[in-house]
Amino acid sequence: MYTIDLSGQVALVTGSSRGIGAAIAKELAAAGASVGINYRTNANAADQVIDEIRAAGGEALRVPGDVSDENSADAVVKTTADRLGRLDILVNNAGITRDRLVMRMNAEDWDEVLTVNLRGTFLPTRFAIPLMVRQRYGRIVNISSVVGLSGNPGQANYAASKAGQIGLAKAIAREVASRNITVNAVAPGFIELDGGGMTGELNDEQRGQVLSRVPAGRFGSAEEVASAVLYLVSPAASYITGQTLTIDGGMTA
């Protein structure tokens, strides 16, 4: 069995106080990485993730900040690198939804989603890359969505932001590949999350309709997304860059 060892590495996971981000942070910590837990408002949830990581013998740092704000994103990246000694892994997970049909979508709904999801991916990446270039090593993973590949009614803003994350990963991958930095995206489908997520907003009839489109016949878990991210940041994936890995039970196959 191949074991992934990230001992001595430092990771920053944006939006990691809950859901997929929390699962990724815990997975990276379990593999030996020291992890910056970033959040914008929910300090209590972030502290709970940190407590779980520390209880399991890992190292985690609370790094508050809005990564869609330029000064704040800069501070989040610098704080992580300064306090934990370096920055090897960046996982751009922070995101929101503001769903409605496009004919009813106002400019504020559009701007907020694009700002948080896409600008909030660009800025941490922009500030992390110089650190990775200097050490000639880095792994960046954008948490996109199958909605960015296939679209979804009522989610024009979200789909655009998630498609943008994929395009951003492809472009930056070409810029930094020669410096031993990989940039990839993962595109989860319907993931079952504590406290809701996309599946939590579905009634029983809608759940059945969605599951009928998933060949695997079930929703995915945050831990399955985290495992894919762990692989992409591991030495085993050192020749994979500019790619998008779908985690959707075959829904977009």
Salt bridges, closest charged atoms under 4 A:
ASP47 OD2 - ARG62 NH2 2.59
GLU52 OE1 - LYS26 NZ 2.97
ASP74 OD2 - LYS78 NZ 3.41
ASP88 OD1 - ARG86 NH2 2.75
ASP109 OD2 - ARG100 NE 3.00
GLU112 OE2 - ARG98 NH2 3.19
GLU192 OE1 - ARG207 NH2 3.12
GLU224 OE2 - ARG218 NH2 2.65
